[in-house]
C-alpha cells in the first residue's frame, strides 16, 4: 500500500522495532532513550548524532560548523527571549538592572555574573524551568565534540 491509498496507515509500513519505539514514546519515554533501548544504542550518542545532523542540515554552502551553531544559538535565544518576556510579563530585569539601563534580552546570554546581578525574580523563576544555556554549552549539545563538551563542563563548574 502507499500513502495515496485512502486506507493506508503509516503503521502498515512500520517494522517491529518501529512499533516498539513508538510504544515506548507513547508510554512517556523520550524518543532518543526509546530508540537507544530498542536498537541497543547509547541514548547520548543518538542525541549527539541527531543534533549534529540537524546542524549539517542547517548549514549553508561554505559555512563553517561553528558559524551554523552561532546562528542556531541566536535563533534559539530569540525564542527564549519571547517566551521569557511572555512569562515574566516583560519584567526581565530587577530594579538595579533597570536603573543601570540593562536590556533584559542581554541577560539570556553573556556572563552569568551579569545575569545573577540584574535578573528579576520572575526571570529567575522562569530559568528554573528553562535553564539558561551559554553558547559554549549550546555548541557542546549541538556538535558533541570532546573539546566543546570539556569547555561546557568547565563553564558550568565556574558558575557554581
C-alpha positions in Angstrom: 0.0 0.0 0.0 1.0 3.6 -0.4 0.3 7.0 1.1 -2.0 7.7 -1.9 -4.3 4.8 -0.8 -7.0 6.3 1.5 -6.9 3.1 3.6 -3.1 3.3 4.1 -1.8 3.8 7.6 1.8 4.6 8.5 1.6 1.7 10.9 1.3 -0.6 7.8 4.9 0.1 6.8 6.3 0.1 10.4 8.8 -2.6 11.4 8.5 -4.4 14.8 11.3 -2.1 16.0 9.5 1.0 14.9 6.4 -0.2 16.8 8.5 -0.8 19.9 10.0 2.7 19.7 6.5 4.2 19.1 5.1 2.3 22.1 7.9 3.4 24.4 7.4 7.0 23.3 3.6 6.7 23.9 4.4 5.4 27.4 6.4 8.6 28.1 10.0 7.5 27.2 12.0 10.2 25.5 12.5 9.4 21.8 16.3 9.1 22.0 16.0 6.8 25.0 13.4 4.7 23.3 15.4 4.4 20.1 18.6 3.6 22.1 16.7 1.0 24.1 15.2 -0.8 21.1 18.3 -0.7 19.0 20.8 -1.2 21.8 22.5 2.2 21.3 23.7 4.7 23.8 21.0 7.4 24.0 23.6 10.2 24.4 25.2 9.0 21.2 21.8 9.1 19.5 21.3 12.7 20.8 24.7 13.8 19.6 24.2 12.3 16.1 20.7 13.8 15.8 22.0 17.3 16.9 25.0 17.1 14.6 22.7 16.0 11.7 20.4 19.0 12.4 23.4 21.3 12.3 24.5 19.8 9.0 21.0 20.2 7.5 21.0 23.9 8.5 24.5 24.6 7.0 24.7 27.0 4.1 27.2 26.3 1.4 30.7 27.0 2.7 29.5 27.9 6.1 31.8 26.7 9.0 30.1 24.5 11.6 30.8 27.0 14.4 29.1 29.7 12.4 26.0 27.5 11.9 25.9 26.8 15.6 26.1 30.5 16.4 23.3 31.2 14.0 21.1 28.5 15.6 22.0 29.8 19.1 20.9 33.3 18.1 17.6 31.9 16.8 17.2 29.8 20.0 17.9 32.9 22.1 15.2 34.8 20.3 12.6 32.1 21.1 13.9 32.1 24.7 13.5 35.9 24.9 9.9 35.8 23.6 9.0 33.0 26.0 10.7 34.7 29.0 9.2 38.0 28.2 5.7 36.5 28.0 6.2 34.5 31.2 7.6 37.5 33.2 5.1 39.9 31.6 8.1 42.0 30.4 9.8 42.1 33.8 13.2 40.6 32.9 15.4 42.9 35.0 15.4 43.8 38.6 15.4 47.4 40.0 19.2 47.6 39.8 19.1 46.4 36.2 16.5 48.9 35.2 18.5 51.7 36.9 21.6 50.6 35.0 19.7 50.5 31.7 20.3 46.8 31.2 18.4 45.2 28.4 16.7 42.1 29.7 17.5 40.3 26.4 21.2 40.6 27.3 20.6 38.5 30.5 19.8 35.4 28.5 23.4 35.0 27.3 26.7 36.5 28.3 28.3 36.4 31.7 26.5 34.6 34.4 27.6 37.2 36.9 25.6 39.9 35.0 22.5 37.7 34.9 22.9 37.0 38.6 23.2 40.7 39.4 20.3 42.0 37.2 17.7 39.3 36.6 14.3 39.8 38.1 12.7 37.3 40.4 10.3 36.5 37.6 13.1 35.7 35.2 14.9 33.5 37.8 11.6 31.6 38.3 11.4 31.1 34.5 15.0 29.8 34.4 14.1 27.1 36.9 12.0 25.5 34.2 14.1 26.7 31.2 17.7 26.8 32.2 20.0 29.5 30.8 22.4 28.0 28.3 25.6 29.7 27.1 26.9 29.5 23.6 29.6 27.1 24.8 27.0 24.8 26.3 24.8 25.0 23.2 27.8 24.2 20.9 28.6 21.2 23.1 25.0 20.0 22.8 24.8 20.6 19.1 28.2 19.2 18.0 29.2 16.9 20.8 32.9 17.5 20.1 35.1 16.5 23.1 36.7 19.9 23.2 33.2 21.6 23.3 31.9 19.2 26.0 35.0 19.9 28.1 34.6 23.7 27.7 30.9 23.5 28.6 31.7 21.4 31.7 34.3 23.9 32.8 31.9 26.8 32.3 29.2 25.1 34.4 31.7 24.4 37.2 32.8 28.0 37.2 29.1 29.1 37.6 28.7 27.1 40.8 
